[in-house]
């Protein structure tokens, strides 16, 4: 499994960024690409073109009610129909690593993300991340998403390591 953190430029240096935990403790599986509205990463575009790559995207209820409204897309169906949804865990997952507000902006301003294959987490736990305001109900922070993905991939040792570090981070 490979995870690409598509990180908003301001997010990488925030003390509350949980993507840094994944990079530090699961660096063999995670890498960071800084998002650019003007010049998307060629590595990212190449990866998104592959069959085994998908954008991690919230469950349909969250995407329909929250993201489509707040992303302000002209046609609500665009978010749900311009992509193919993968049912099996892909080899590579792209996670938007940003605040929810920044993530919406990144999605809105990145046509290649709107049309990327999608993968949704199901049966997730409630978020334990309380270090930021304006959290989306039902949403997980970056490292919580990675923990869930590791569990789905039967990478239980890696998931447990990240869980321990995340709990330490939140204290």
MDAnalysis code that builds the backbone (N, CA, C; Angstrom):
import MDAnalysis as mda
import numpy as np

u = mda.Universe.empty(513, n_residues=171, atom_resindex=np.repeat(np.arange(171), 3), trajectory=True)
u.add_TopologyAttr("name", ["N", "CA", "C"] * 171)
u.add_TopologyAttr("resid", np.arange(1, 172))
u.add_TopologyAttr("resname", ["UNK", "UNK", "UNK", "UNK", "UNK", "UNK", "UNK", "UNK", "UNK", "UNK", "UNK", "UNK", "UNK", "UNK", "UNK", "UNK", "UNK", "UNK", "UNK", "UNK", "UNK", "UNK", "UNK", "UNK", "UNK", "UNK", "UNK", "UNK", "UNK", "UNK", "UNK", "UNK", "UNK", "UNK", "UNK", "UNK", "UNK", "UNK", "UNK", "UNK", "UNK", "UNK", "UNK", "UNK", "UNK", "UNK", "UNK", "UNK", "UNK", "UNK", "UNK", "UNK", "UNK", "UNK", "UNK", "UNK", "UNK", "UNK", "UNK", "UNK", "UNK", "UNK", "UNK", "UNK", "UNK", "UNK", "UNK", "UNK", "UNK", "UNK", "UNK", "UNK", "UNK", "UNK", "UNK", "UNK", "UNK", "UNK", "UNK", "UNK", "UNK", "UNK", "UNK", "UNK", "UNK", "UNK", "UNK", "UNK", "UNK", "UNK", "UNK", "UNK", "UNK", "UNK", "UNK", "UNK", "UNK", "UNK", "UNK", "UNK", "UNK", "UNK", "UNK", "UNK", "UNK", "UNK", "UNK", "UNK", "UNK", "UNK", "UNK", "UNK", "UNK", "UNK", "UNK", "UNK", "UNK", "UNK", "UNK", "UNK", "UNK", "UNK", "UNK", "UNK", "UNK", "UNK", "UNK", "UNK", "UNK", "UNK", "UNK", "UNK", "UNK", "UNK", "UNK", "UNK", "UNK", "UNK", "UNK", "UNK", "UNK", "UNK", "UNK", "UNK", "UNK", "UNK", "UNK", "UNK", "UNK", "UNK", "UNK", "UNK", "UNK", "UNK", "UNK", "UNK", "UNK", "UNK", "UNK", "UNK", "UNK", "UNK", "UNK", "UNK", "UNK", "UNK", "UNK", "UNK", "UNK", "UNK", "UNK"])
u.atoms.positions = np.array([
    [0.840, -1.174, 0.000],
    [0.000, 0.000, 0.000],
    [0.888, 1.240, 0.000],
    [0.491, 2.190, -0.819],
    [1.166, 3.476, -0.871],
    [0.132, 4.566, -0.629],
    [0.500, 5.547, 0.188],
    [-0.391, 6.659, 0.490],
    [0.312, 7.946, 0.110],
    [-0.385, 8.753, -0.669],
    [0.128, 10.065, -1.050],
    [-0.694, 11.110, -0.310],
    [-0.016, 11.898, 0.496],
    [-0.676, 13.009, 1.174],
    [-0.568, 14.218, 0.268],
    [-1.680, 14.627, -0.281],
    [-1.721, 15.836, -1.096],
    [-1.997, 16.970, -0.121],
    [-0.939, 17.667, 0.251],
    [-0.974, 18.584, 1.375],
    [-1.052, 20.033, 0.931],
    [-1.981, 20.754, 1.534],
    [-2.059, 22.197, 1.316],
    [-0.780, 22.818, 1.864],
    [-0.259, 23.832, 1.191],
    [1.039, 24.410, 1.568],
    [1.077, 24.886, 3.022],
    [-0.016, 25.397, 3.546],
    [-0.018, 25.874, 4.934],
    [-0.114, 24.728, 5.933],
    [-0.593, 23.599, 5.484],
    [-0.838, 22.480, 6.390],
    [0.443, 21.799, 6.866],
    [1.441, 21.714, 6.028],
    [2.649, 20.950, 6.349],
    [3.351, 21.449, 7.608],
    [3.249, 22.730, 7.890],
    [3.968, 23.285, 9.038],
    [3.074, 23.544, 10.249],
    [1.807, 23.233, 10.153],
    [0.909, 23.443, 11.297],
    [1.218, 22.427, 12.395],
    [1.251, 22.893, 13.631],
    [1.520, 21.949, 14.722],
    [0.412, 20.918, 14.910],
    [-0.781, 21.174, 14.377],
    [-1.899, 20.236, 14.511],
    [-2.021, 19.297, 13.307],
    [-1.047, 19.300, 12.409],
    [-1.118, 18.434, 11.227],
    [-0.828, 16.995, 11.604],
    [-1.801, 16.120, 11.390],
    [-1.609, 14.711, 11.735],
    [-0.941, 13.916, 10.621],
    [-0.872, 14.486, 9.427],
    [-0.141, 13.822, 8.346],
    [1.326, 13.643, 8.699],
    [1.853, 14.554, 9.494],
    [3.255, 14.448, 9.917],
    [3.508, 13.192, 10.742],
    [2.513, 12.768, 11.510],
    [2.651, 11.529, 12.291],
    [2.843, 10.356, 11.341],
    [2.018, 10.300, 10.306],
    [2.111, 9.206, 9.332],
    [3.459, 9.227, 8.623],
    [3.912, 10.400, 8.249],
    [5.201, 10.490, 7.564],
    [6.346, 10.038, 8.472],
    [6.253, 10.379, 9.753],
    [7.318, 10.021, 10.689],
    [7.308, 8.540, 11.054],
    [6.120, 7.983, 11.262],
    [6.039, 6.613, 11.778],
    [5.614, 5.574, 10.750],
    [5.210, 5.995, 9.572],
    [4.844, 5.052, 8.507],
    [5.395, 5.554, 7.172],
    [6.566, 6.141, 7.233],
    [7.186, 6.748, 6.053],
    [7.453, 5.786, 4.906],
    [7.533, 4.491, 5.200],
    [7.732, 3.512, 4.119],
    [6.494, 3.417, 3.233],
    [5.356, 3.835, 3.761],
    [4.095, 3.727, 3.040],
    [3.518, 5.078, 2.610],
    [4.047, 6.148, 3.179],
    [3.465, 7.481, 2.954],
    [4.479, 8.449, 2.364],
    [3.997, 9.277, 1.480],
    [4.810, 10.368, 0.967],
    [3.941, 11.604, 0.836],
    [4.566, 12.762, 0.806],
    [3.830, 14.023, 0.741],
    [4.115, 14.714, -0.578],
    [3.055, 15.243, -1.170],
    [3.157, 16.133, -2.328],
    [2.429, 17.409, -1.937],
    [3.096, 18.534, -2.095],
    [2.461, 19.807, -1.788],
    [1.556, 20.183, -2.955],
    [0.301, 20.483, -2.641],
    [-0.684, 20.835, -3.656],
    [-0.373, 22.194, -4.264],
    [-0.542, 22.279, -5.566],
    [-0.410, 23.547, -6.271],
    [-1.601, 23.705, -7.203],
    [-2.283, 24.830, -7.065],
    [-3.422, 25.099, -7.931],
    [-2.974, 25.289, -9.370],
    [-1.835, 25.937, -9.554],
    [-1.359, 26.310, -10.883],
    [-0.590, 25.186, -11.568],
    [0.267, 24.509, -10.827],
    [1.124, 23.487, -11.414],
    [0.981, 22.174, -10.652],
    [0.044, 21.319, -11.045],
    [-0.099, 20.044, -10.331],
    [1.141, 19.173, -10.521],
    [1.426, 18.386, -9.533],
    [2.565, 17.474, -9.561],
    [2.401, 16.456, -10.691],
    [3.426, 16.324, -11.509],
    [3.367, 15.329, -12.594],
    [3.342, 13.913, -12.015],
    [4.033, 13.702, -10.900],
    [3.999, 12.399, -10.239],
    [2.566, 12.063, -9.819],
    [1.873, 13.034, -9.228],
    [0.490, 12.817, -8.811],
    [-0.411, 12.532, -10.006],
    [-0.288, 13.314, -11.058],
    [-1.118, 13.102, -12.248],
    [-0.867, 11.726, -12.853],
    [0.399, 11.313, -12.895],
    [0.737, 9.975, -13.410],
    [0.110, 8.885, -12.544],
    [0.192, 9.050, -11.231],
    [-0.385, 8.051, -10.322],
    [-1.903, 7.977, -10.466],
    [-2.559, 9.139, -10.552],
    [-4.024, 9.152, -10.669],
    [-4.502, 8.508, -11.963],
    [-3.648, 8.450, -12.965],
    [-4.010, 7.836, -14.241],
    [-3.972, 6.307, -14.168],
    [-3.363, 5.754, -13.143],
    [-3.243, 4.302, -13.009],
    [-4.512, 3.689, -12.427],
    [-4.827, 2.485, -12.843],
    [-6.012, 1.762, -12.371],
    [-6.024, 1.569, -10.859],
    [-4.873, 1.325, -10.257],
    [-4.811, 1.003, -8.840],
    [-4.676, 2.200, -7.925],
    [-5.051, 3.385, -8.397],
    [-4.944, 4.598, -7.587],
    [-6.314, 5.240, -7.452],
    [-6.602, 5.744, -6.248],
    [-7.879, 6.417, -6.016],
    [-7.705, 7.527, -4.984],
    [-8.620, 8.466, -5.033],
    [-8.700, 9.531, -4.055],
    [-9.569, 9.040, -2.905],
    [-9.059, 9.132, -1.685],
    [-9.877, 8.795, -0.532],
    [-10.916, 9.889, -0.386],
    [-12.169, 9.485, -0.330],
    [-13.253, 10.446, -0.354],
    [-14.271, 10.056, 0.701],
    [-14.880, 11.025, 1.386],
    [-15.859, 10.685, 2.430],
    [-17.026, 9.874, 1.889],
    [-17.695, 9.211, 2.821],
    [-18.883, 8.440, 2.464],
    [-19.843, 9.305, 1.668],
    [-20.696, 8.679, 0.866],
    [-21.609, 9.401, -0.017],
    [-22.464, 10.410, 0.734],
    [-22.930, 10.065, 1.917],
    [-23.773, 11.012, 2.643],
    [-23.006, 12.271, 2.990],
    [-21.770, 12.126, 3.406],
    [-20.954, 13.295, 3.722],
    [-20.636, 14.068, 2.464],
    [-20.284, 13.371, 1.388],
    [-19.929, 14.083, 0.164],
    [-21.139, 14.810, -0.420],
    [-22.306, 14.198, -0.349],
    [-23.491, 14.824, -0.914],
    [-23.932, 16.027, -0.093],
    [-24.055, 15.855, 1.203],
    [-24.589, 16.916, 2.048],
    [-23.596, 18.036, 2.308],
    [-22.345, 17.678, 2.503],
    [-21.374, 18.665, 2.944],
    [-20.505, 19.169, 1.812],
    [-19.823, 18.258, 1.138],
    [-18.843, 18.708, 0.165],
    [-19.474, 19.360, -1.051],
    [-20.525, 18.798, -1.592],
    [-21.092, 19.404, -2.795],
    [-21.681, 20.766, -2.496],
    [-22.291, 20.916, -1.353],
    [-22.854, 22.214, -0.986],
    [-21.743, 23.225, -0.772],
    [-20.738, 22.840, -0.007],
    [-19.716, 23.797, 0.369],
    [-18.644, 23.971, -0.694],
    [-18.489, 23.001, -1.579],
    [-17.542, 23.166, -2.676],
    [-18.149, 24.050, -3.752],
    [-19.468, 24.175, -3.730],
    [-20.201, 25.040, -4.659],
    [-20.066, 24.603, -6.113],
    [-20.191, 23.336, -6.339],
    [-20.177, 22.852, -7.711],
    [-21.508, 23.173, -8.349],
    [-21.499, 23.441, -9.635],
    [-22.735, 23.808, -10.327],
    [-23.745, 22.680, -10.329],
    [-23.274, 21.475, -10.498],
    [-24.176, 20.342, -10.582],
    [-23.803, 19.335, -9.504],
    [-24.685, 19.099, -8.548],
    [-24.414, 18.186, -7.442],
    [-24.018, 16.811, -7.957],
    [-24.619, 16.360, -9.030],
    [-24.313, 15.031, -9.553],
    [-22.874, 14.909, -10.027],
    [-22.225, 16.025, -10.382],
    [-20.849, 15.967, -10.855],
    [-19.932, 15.271, -9.866],
    [-20.081, 15.567, -8.587],
    [-19.195, 14.984, -7.589],
    [-19.357, 13.472, -7.538],
    [-20.572, 13.002, -7.786],
    [-20.835, 11.584, -7.625],
    [-20.762, 10.787, -8.923],
    [-20.758, 11.431, -10.074],
    [-20.812, 10.664, -11.312],
    [-19.586, 10.816, -12.212],
    [-18.717, 11.768, -11.963],
    [-17.569, 11.950, -12.850],
    [-16.426, 10.997, -12.525],
    [-16.618, 10.089, -11.646],
    [-15.545, 9.214, -11.218],
    [-16.068, 7.794, -11.102],
    [-15.151, 6.889, -10.978],
    [-15.556, 5.525, -10.678],
    [-15.168, 5.249, -9.224],
    [-16.052, 4.591, -8.531],
    [-15.793, 4.296, -7.124],
    [-15.250, 2.882, -7.020],
    [-14.086, 2.753, -6.415],
    [-13.458, 1.459, -6.246],
    [-13.995, 0.789, -4.993],
    [-14.358, -0.466, -5.111],
    [-14.880, -1.224, -3.971],
    [-13.760, -1.916, -3.210],
    [-12.695, -2.276, -3.920],
    [-11.559, -2.917, -3.272],
    [-10.507, -1.878, -2.932],
    [-9.777, -2.145, -1.868],
    [-8.718, -1.248, -1.439],
    [-7.680, -1.111, -2.550],
    [-7.464, 0.112, -3.050],
    [-6.493, 0.294, -4.131],
    [-5.056, 0.203, -3.638],
    [-4.133, 0.030, -4.574],
    [-2.707, -0.022, -4.240],
    [-2.218, 1.326, -3.722],
    [-2.701, 2.405, -4.331],
    [-2.279, 3.754, -3.964],
    [-3.499, 4.599, -3.664],
    [-3.440, 5.301, -2.547],
    [-4.518, 6.206, -2.163],
    [-3.974, 7.608, -1.996],
    [-4.704, 8.561, -2.527],
    [-4.380, 9.969, -2.359],
    [-5.321, 10.518, -1.294],
    [-4.736, 11.139, -0.271],
    [-5.522, 11.737, 0.800],
    [-5.269, 13.235, 0.780],
    [-6.330, 14.013, 0.725],
    [-6.188, 15.467, 0.812],
    [-5.887, 15.798, 2.268],
    [-4.709, 16.338, 2.492],
    [-4.211, 16.631, 3.834],
    [-4.301, 18.132, 4.052],
    [-5.412, 18.559, 4.658],
    [-5.676, 19.982, 4.843],
    [-6.828, 20.130, 5.820],
    [-7.113, 21.364, 6.215],
    [-8.334, 21.593, 6.977],
    [-9.500, 21.276, 6.046],
    [-10.680, 21.056, 6.614],
    [-11.839, 20.763, 5.761],
    [-12.097, 21.912, 4.795],
    [-11.943, 23.144, 5.270],
    [-12.174, 24.303, 4.406],
    [-11.160, 24.334, 3.254],
    [-9.894, 24.081, 3.559],
    [-8.869, 24.062, 2.511],
    [-9.076, 22.877, 1.567],
    [-9.482, 21.732, 2.113],
    [-9.708, 20.541, 1.285],
    [-10.805, 20.805, 0.257],
    [-11.857, 21.491, 0.669],
    [-12.934, 21.829, -0.265],
    [-12.402, 22.707, -1.397],
    [-11.580, 23.680, -1.033],
    [-10.996, 24.574, -2.037],
    [-10.090, 23.778, -2.985],
    [-9.291, 22.889, -2.442],
    [-8.395, 22.081, -3.271],
    [-9.194, 21.229, -4.249],
    [-10.255, 20.627, -3.768],
    [-11.099, 19.801, -4.633],
    [-11.744, 20.648, -5.718],
    [-12.273, 21.788, -5.341],
    [-12.942, 22.679, -6.294],
    [-11.982, 23.175, -7.377],
    [-10.741, 23.422, -7.025],
    [-9.780, 24.020, -7.951],
    [-8.892, 22.995, -8.651],
    [-9.172, 21.721, -8.492],
    [-8.339, 20.675, -9.089],
    [-9.190, 19.715, -9.906],
    [-9.359, 19.987, -11.200],
    [-10.199, 19.115, -12.032],
    [-9.765, 17.650, -11.991],
    [-8.481, 17.391, -11.876],
    [-7.971, 16.018, -11.845],
    [-8.424, 15.281, -10.579],
    [-8.746, 15.997, -9.510],
    [-9.274, 15.354, -8.308],
    [-10.765, 15.065, -8.452],
    [-11.472, 15.956, -9.121],
    [-12.917, 15.756, -9.321],
    [-13.194, 14.505, -10.142],
    [-12.322, 14.190, -11.069],
    [-12.553, 13.059, -11.970],
    [-11.785, 11.801, -11.564],
    [-11.017, 11.874, -10.480],
    [-10.227, 10.713, -10.047],
    [-11.144, 9.602, -9.543],
    [-10.661, 8.375, -9.657],
    [-11.373, 7.254, -9.035],
    [-11.454, 7.541, -7.539],
    [-12.509, 7.069, -6.906],
    [-12.723, 7.337, -5.480],
    [-12.740, 6.037, -4.686],
    [-12.300, 6.154, -3.465],
    [-12.416, 5.052, -2.522],
    [-12.943, 5.632, -1.218],
    [-13.956, 5.002, -0.646],
    [-14.573, 5.489, 0.585],
    [-14.314, 4.513, 1.718],
    [-13.996, 5.054, 2.868],
    [-13.907, 4.232, 4.067],
    [-15.322, 3.914, 4.534],
    [-15.508, 2.717, 4.996],
    [-16.803, 2.348, 5.562],
    [-16.561, 1.864, 6.987],
    [-17.601, 1.957, 7.805],
    [-17.525, 1.435, 9.170],
    [-16.355, 2.030, 9.957],
    [-16.173, 3.327, 9.893],
    [-15.092, 3.953, 10.642],
    [-15.553, 4.314, 12.049],
    [-14.575, 4.488, 12.915],
    [-14.861, 4.913, 14.276],
    [-15.072, 6.423, 14.294],
    [-15.578, 6.928, 15.395],
    [-15.756, 8.369, 15.556],
    [-14.383, 9.014, 15.747],
    [-14.189, 10.177, 15.178],
    [-12.917, 10.868, 15.265],
    [-12.583, 11.238, 16.708],
    [-11.328, 11.058, 17.053],
    [-10.816, 11.466, 18.352],
    [-10.067, 12.792, 18.257],
    [-10.031, 13.363, 17.087],
    [-9.262, 14.584, 16.848],
    [-10.069, 15.803, 17.295],
    [-9.579, 16.475, 18.322],
    [-10.302, 17.623, 18.880],
    [-9.435, 18.879, 18.914],
    [-8.321, 18.870, 18.210],
    [-7.390, 19.994, 18.295],
    [-7.729, 21.146, 17.359],
    [-8.763, 20.986, 16.539],
    [-9.166, 22.044, 15.615],
    [-10.653, 22.322, 15.728],
    [-11.000, 23.552, 15.383],
    [-12.414, 23.926, 15.322],
    [-12.946, 23.571, 13.936],
    [-14.255, 23.687, 13.768],
    [-14.919, 23.506, 12.473],
    [-14.685, 22.127, 11.856],
    [-14.686, 21.102, 12.674],
    [-14.556, 19.755, 12.149],
    [-15.880, 19.328, 11.510],
    [-15.799, 18.532, 10.483],
    [-16.986, 18.014, 9.816],
    [-17.459, 16.778, 10.576],
    [-18.734, 16.761, 10.897],
    [-19.274, 15.610, 11.612],
    [-19.113, 14.356, 10.762],
    [-18.570, 13.329, 11.372],
    [-18.340, 12.083, 10.656],
    [-17.007, 12.035, 9.928],
    [-16.291, 13.143, 9.901],
    [-15.005, 13.194, 9.226],
    [-13.871, 12.758, 10.136],
    [-12.849, 12.193, 9.539],
    [-11.659, 11.781, 10.274],
    [-10.492, 12.668, 9.878],
    [-9.538, 12.814, 10.770],
    [-8.324, 13.537, 10.407],
    [-7.449, 12.603, 9.553],
    [-6.383, 13.155, 9.004],
    [-5.531, 12.406, 8.069],
    [-5.002, 11.111, 8.667],
    [-4.408, 11.179, 9.850],
    [-3.809, 9.964, 10.409],
    [-4.874, 8.939, 10.790],
    [-6.061, 9.388, 11.201],
    [-7.131, 8.434, 11.481],
    [-7.550, 7.696, 10.215],
    [-7.573, 8.385, 9.092],
    [-7.869, 7.730, 7.807],
    [-6.825, 6.662, 7.498],
    [-5.574, 7.002, 7.713],
    [-4.492, 6.055, 7.419],
    [-4.567, 4.848, 8.345],
    [-4.884, 5.073, 9.605],
    [-5.052, 3.958, 10.539],
    [-6.144, 3.018, 10.035],
    [-7.276, 3.580, 9.615],
    [-8.372, 2.759, 9.100],
    [-7.960, 2.002, 7.832],
    [-7.224, 2.670, 6.955],
    [-6.754, 2.011, 5.730],
    [-5.810, 0.858, 6.060],
    [-4.905, 1.079, 6.999],
    [-3.992, 0.009, 7.411],
    [-4.770, -1.181, 7.976],
    [-5.797, -0.903, 8.756],
    [-6.620, -1.994, 9.295],
    [-7.277, -2.777, 8.168],
    [-7.815, -2.072, 7.174],
    [-8.454, -2.755, 6.050],
    [-7.461, -3.602, 5.267],
    [-6.206, -3.172, 5.235],
    [-5.165, -3.904, 4.504],
    [-4.497, -4.971, 5.381],
    [-5.072, -5.221, 6.564],
    [-4.497, -6.172, 7.524],
    [-3.074, -5.809, 7.919],
    [-2.792, -4.534, 7.951],
    [-1.496, -4.022, 8.405],
    [-1.688, -3.560, 9.856],
    [-2.003, -4.519, 10.715],
    [-2.406, -4.205, 12.078],
    [-1.275, -3.639, 12.923],
    [-0.054, -4.092, 12.719],
    [1.086, -3.562, 13.466],
    [1.294, -2.089, 13.141],
    [1.219, -1.748, 11.863],
    [1.386, -0.356, 11.443],
    [0.244, 0.510, 11.963],
    [-0.984, -0.026, 11.916],
    [-2.152, 0.705, 12.421],
    [-2.011, 0.972, 13.915],
    [-1.573, -0.027, 14.644],
    [-1.424, 0.118, 16.092],
    [-0.328, 1.131, 16.431],
    [0.768, 1.106, 15.706],
    [1.847, 2.075, 15.918],
    [1.335, 3.497, 15.718],
    [0.623, 3.724, 14.621],
    [0.076, 5.055, 14.362],
    [-0.958, 5.452, 15.410],
    [-1.762, 4.500, 15.855],
    [-2.776, 4.791, 16.881],
    [-2.110, 5.261, 18.168],
    [-1.037, 4.593, 18.573],
    [-0.314, 4.977, 19.790],
    [0.255, 6.388, 19.647],
    [0.881, 6.657, 18.513],
    [1.474, 7.981, 18.301],
    [0.407, 9.066, 18.193],
    [-0.729, 8.740, 17.593],
    [-1.815, 9.694, 17.496],
    [-2.370, 10.041, 18.877],
    [-2.551, 9.031, 19.724],
    [-3.039, 9.295, 21.084],
    [-2.052, 10.174, 21.842],
    [-0.776, 9.911, 21.681],
    [0.258, 10.727, 22.329],
    [0.179, 12.173, 21.809],
    [-0.013, 12.314, 20.521],
    [-0.102, 13.628, 19.880],
    [-1.279, 14.437, 20.422],
    [-2.391, 13.761, 20.673],
    [-3.618, 14.448, 21.110],
    [-3.577, 14.849, 22.584],
    [-2.654, 14.305, 23.339],
    [-2.600, 14.607, 24.783],
    [-1.972, 15.949, 25.065],
])
